[in-house]
Amino acid sequence: MRTKVFRTIDEQIQIMQNKGIIIDDVEFARDILVRENYFFLSGYRHLFLRNANDRLFLAGTDFRELHAVFNFDRQVRNIIFKNLLIVENNMKSIFSYQLSKQYGFRENDYLKPTNFSNDTEKFRQINDLIKKMKRQIRVNGGQHTATSHYMSNYGYIPMWIVVKVLSFGIVSELYTVMKRADQEAIAEVYGVSPEAICTYMPILANFRNLCAHEEILYNHKTQRRIEDTKYHDELNIPIVDGEYISGKDDLFALIIILKHLLRDEEFRLLISEISYELDILAGKINVIGVDKVLEAMGFPLNFKEMSNM
């Protein structure tokens, strides 16, 4: 088994140069590698390699181009993250409204197992989930002004406050064990099916965690695939072997999800901000074009048309 050994910054630079990367400003490269981590930066190398099985870079590849793609991914990640937080906040608000309206606003009311699915196969999951929620309320409740206020002044925390201390993963699981009528009422707000929401939420949680930990975003693939939508058809995404080649388990699939969940003006701003970052990137790369980056993201060239769909 091969083992990885520690490399100094100068050794990392030499490795890059040996693979064909042009570094005309060694001090700039050294500063970036110290601050950003060689392993993370090299995660963008695939766009610049001569072929999939080659470790050598395309002729003329400059270190600044590799860094430009790295920085582009960071900016897009920040854009995606803030929109995921909007969706998370919206969902928590909608969920808490529906459950409070149906079952009451005190913990002893909305955390009853009978408020959820009567599917016997979900009995254990429901009870485990309620325990998780109570644990998060107990551990995190005292750290938030609103939760502390309600506990001190009223002796309980209403659902619309509780959701603030619940992780998105727990909120995602909560939807899967709701009664069908509650799932439908929530899905109706977004104009999609409960099945779509059940598919979307783990994907949203996955991308949220990726963004929060500054992992590579542009070519990320999810385990779950979203259903075919009208956007796949209207954007003329090619089909191979009966499947759309993109927009199913990639970053563009997330964009399709956000199209369903964000308000129109929020989505238009999202597309505008990503387009702006693509324009900046286009001015900084020469060896490859922006089209290659879009392909890795799963974005069709006409993705901007979604703003008006």
C-alpha positions in Angstrom: 0.0 0.0 0.0 1.3 3.4 -1.0 1.7 6.0 1.8 1.5 9.7 1.6 4.4 11.7 3.0 4.7 15.3 4.2 5.8 17.7 1.5 7.1 21.2 2.1 5.5 24.1 0.2 8.6 24.3 -2.1 8.3 20.5 -2.7 4.6 21.0 -3.5 5.5 23.7 -6.0 8.1 21.5 -7.6 5.6 18.6 -8.0 3.2 21.0 -9.7 5.9 22.3 -12.1 7.0 18.7 -12.9 3.4 18.0 -13.9 3.3 20.9 -16.3 1.9 23.8 -14.3 3.4 27.2 -15.0 4.3 29.1 -11.9 5.7 32.5 -12.8 5.2 34.0 -9.3 6.6 31.5 -6.8 5.8 33.8 -3.8 2.1 34.1 -4.9 1.9 30.3 -5.2 3.6 29.7 -1.9 1.2 32.1 -0.1 -1.9 30.4 -1.7 -0.6 26.9 -0.8 0.1 27.9 2.8 -3.4 29.4 3.2 -5.5 27.1 1.1 -4.0 23.6 1.3 -2.3 21.8 -1.6 -4.7 18.8 -1.4 -7.8 21.1 -1.6 -6.4 23.2 -4.4 -5.4 20.2 -6.4 -9.0 19.0 -6.2 -9.6 21.3 -9.2 -6.8 19.7 -11.3 -9.2 17.4 -13.3 -10.4 20.3 -15.4 -6.8 20.9 -16.6 -5.5 17.4 -17.1 -4.6 16.2 -20.6 -7.0 13.3 -20.2 -8.8 11.3 -17.5 -5.9 8.8 -17.1 -3.1 11.4 -17.3 -1.5 13.2 -14.4 0.1 15.8 -16.6 -1.6 19.2 -17.3 -2.6 20.7 -20.6 0.2 22.7 -22.2 0.1 26.3 -20.9 -1.8 25.6 -17.7 -0.9 28.4 -15.3 -1.1 28.2 -11.5 -3.3 31.3 -11.5 -5.9 29.5 -13.6 -6.1 26.7 -11.2 -6.5 29.2 -8.3 -9.1 31.1 -10.3 -11.3 27.9 -10.6 -10.7 27.3 -6.9 -11.9 30.8 -6.0 -14.8 30.6 -8.4 -16.0 27.4 -6.6 -15.7 29.3 -3.3 -17.8 32.2 -4.5 -20.5 29.9 -5.9 -20.4 27.9 -2.7 -21.1 31.0 -0.8 -24.0 31.9 -3.1 -25.5 28.4 -2.8 -25.0 28.4 1.0 -27.0 31.6 1.6 -29.8 30.3 -0.6 -29.8 27.0 1.2 -30.2 28.9 4.5 -33.2 30.7 3.1 -34.8 27.4 2.1 -34.0 25.9 5.5 -35.5 28.9 7.4 -38.6 28.8 5.1 -39.1 25.0 5.6 -38.7 25.3 9.4 -41.3 28.1 9.4 -43.7 26.1 7.2 -43.3 22.9 9.2 -43.8 24.5 12.5 -46.9 26.4 11.4 -48.5 23.2 10.1 -47.7 21.1 13.1 -48.6 23.9 15.6 -51.9 24.4 13.8 -52.8 20.7 13.8 -51.5 19.6 17.2 -50.8 22.6 19.5 -47.8 24.7 20.3 -46.5 23.2 23.6 -43.9 20.4 23.5 -46.2 17.9 25.2 -48.7 18.6 22.3 -46.6 18.7 19.2 -44.1 15.9 20.2 -46.7 13.2 20.7 -46.0 10.0 18.7 -49.7 9.9 17.6 -49.1 13.2 15.7 -47.1 11.3 13.1 -47.4 8.5 10.6 -49.3 5.4 11.8 -47.1 3.2 9.7 -45.9 0.5 12.1 -42.6 0.3 10.2 -41.9 3.9 11.2 -42.8 3.5 14.9 -39.2 3.1 16.1 -38.0 5.9 13.8 -40.7 8.3 15.2 -39.8 7.6 18.8 -36.1 7.9 18.1 -36.7 11.2 16.3 -38.7 12.6 19.1 -35.9 11.7 21.5 -33.4 13.5 19.2 -35.6 16.6 19.1 -35.9 16.6 22.9 -32.2 16.2 23.2 -31.5 19.1 20.9 -34.0 21.2 22.8 -32.2 20.3 26.0 -28.7 20.8 24.8 -29.2 23.9 22.5 -32.2 25.5 24.1 -30.3 27.4 26.6 -27.8 28.8 24.0 -30.5 30.8 22.1 -32.1 34.0 23.4 -35.6 33.1 22.1 -35.6 29.6 23.5 -34.3 30.8 26.9 -36.9 33.5 26.9 -39.8 31.1 26.5 -38.4 28.6 29.0 -37.9 31.3 31.6 -41.1 33.1 31.1 -43.6 30.4 30.0 -42.0 27.1 30.9 -42.2 25.7 27.4 -40.8 26.3 23.9 -43.4 26.6 21.0 -42.7 24.7 17.8 -41.9 27.9 15.8 -39.0 28.6 18.3 -37.9 24.9 18.6 -37.1 24.6 14.9 -34.4 27.3 15.3 -32.3 24.8 17.4 -33.0 21.7 15.3 -30.5 20.6 12.7 -31.6 20.5 9.1 -31.0 16.8 9.1 -33.6 16.3 11.9 -36.0 18.6 10.1 -35.5 16.6 7.0 -36.2 13.3 8.8 -39.3 14.9 10.5 -41.0 15.4 7.1 -40.6 11.7 6.3 -42.6 10.6 9.3 -45.4 13.2 9.2 -48.9 12.1 8.4 -49.7 12.2 4.7 -52.2 15.1 5.1 -49.4 17.2 6.8 -46.9 16.3 4.1 -49.4 17.3 1.4 -50.2 20.7 3.1 -46.5 21.5 3.2 -45.8 20.3 -0.3 -48.7 22.4 -1.6 -46.9 25.6 -0.5 -44.1 24.7 -3.0 -46.3 23.3 -5.7 -44.6 19.9 -5.7 -45.5 16.4 -4.5 -44.7 15.1 -1.0 -42.5 12.5 -2.8 -40.4 15.3 -4.3 -39.9 17.0 -0.9 -38.8 13.7 0.5 -36.2 13.4 -2.3 -35.1 17.0 -2.1 -34.5 17.3 1.6 -31.6 14.9 2.0 -30.0 16.5 -1.1 -30.4 19.9 0.4 -28.9 18.7 3.7 -26.0 17.1 1.8 -25.2 20.3 -0.1 -25.7 22.4 3.1 -23.1 20.4 5.0 -20.7 20.5 2.0 -21.0 24.3 1.8 -20.6 24.7 5.6 -17.3 22.7 5.6 -16.0 24.4 2.4 -15.7 21.2 0.4 -15.4 21.1 -3.4 -18.8 22.0 -4.8 -18.7 22.3 -8.6 -18.5 18.6 -9.5 -20.2 17.1 -6.4 -22.5 14.2 -7.0 -25.2 13.1 -4.7 -26.4 9.5 -3.9 -30.0 10.4 -4.6 -31.3 11.5 -8.0 -34.2 13.9 -8.5 -37.1 13.0 -10.7 -37.3 14.3 -14.3 -38.8 17.8 -14.4 -40.1 20.1 -17.1 -36.8 22.1 -16.8 -34.9 19.1 -18.1 -37.1 19.1 -21.2 -37.4 22.8 -21.7 -33.6 23.3 -21.5 -33.1 20.5 -24.0 -30.8 18.5 -21.8 -29.6 15.5 -23.8 -30.8 12.0 -23.0 -28.5 9.0 -23.2 -29.8 5.5 -22.6 -33.1 6.9 -21.5 -31.6 9.3 -18.8 -30.9 13.0 -18.8 -27.1 13.4 -18.8 -27.2 16.2 -16.2 -29.5 17.8 -13.7 -30.2 14.5 -11.8 -27.5 14.1 -9.2 -25.2 17.1 -9.7 -25.0 20.8 -8.8 -27.6 21.6 -11.5 -30.0 19.2 -9.9 -29.7 21.4 -6.8 -30.4 24.4 -8.9 -33.6 22.7 -10.1 -34.6 22.0 -6.5 -34.0 25.6 -5.6 -36.1 26.7 -8.6 -39.0 24.9 -6.9 -38.4 26.1 -3.4 -37.2 29.7 -3.7 -39.4 32.6 -4.5 -39.1 33.9 -8.1 -37.1 37.0 -7.2 -34.7 35.0 -5.0 -34.1 32.4 -7.8 -33.5 35.1 -10.4 -30.9 36.7 -8.0 -29.3 33.3 -7.6 -28.9 32.8 -11.3 -27.6 36.4 -11.8 -24.9 35.9 -9.1 -23.7 32.6 -10.5 -23.6 34.2 -14.0 -21.5 37.1 -12.7 -19.0 34.7 -11.1 -18.8 32.8 -14.4 -18.1 36.0 -16.3 -15.2 36.8 -13.8 -13.9 33.2 -14.3 -14.0 33.5 -18.1 -11.6 36.4 -17.9 -9.1 34.5 -15.8 -8.8 31.1 -17.6 -7.2 30.5 -21.1 -6.3 26.9 -21.3 -9.9 25.7 -20.8 -13.1 27.5 -21.4 -16.0 28.2 -19.1 -18.0 25.6 -21.0 -15.9 22.9 -19.6 -16.5 24.2 -16.1 -20.3 24.3 -16.7 -20.2 20.7 -18.0 -18.5 19.6 -14.8 -21.2 21.4 -12.8 -23.9 19.7 -14.9 -25.1 23.1 -16.2 -26.5 23.4 -19.7 -25.2 26.4 -21.6 -28.7 27.9 -21.6 -29.2 27.6 -17.8 -29.9 31.3 -17.5 -33.3 30.8 -19.3 -34.5 29.2 -16.1 -34.9 32.7 -14.6 -37.9 33.3 -16.9 -39.5 29.8 -16.8 
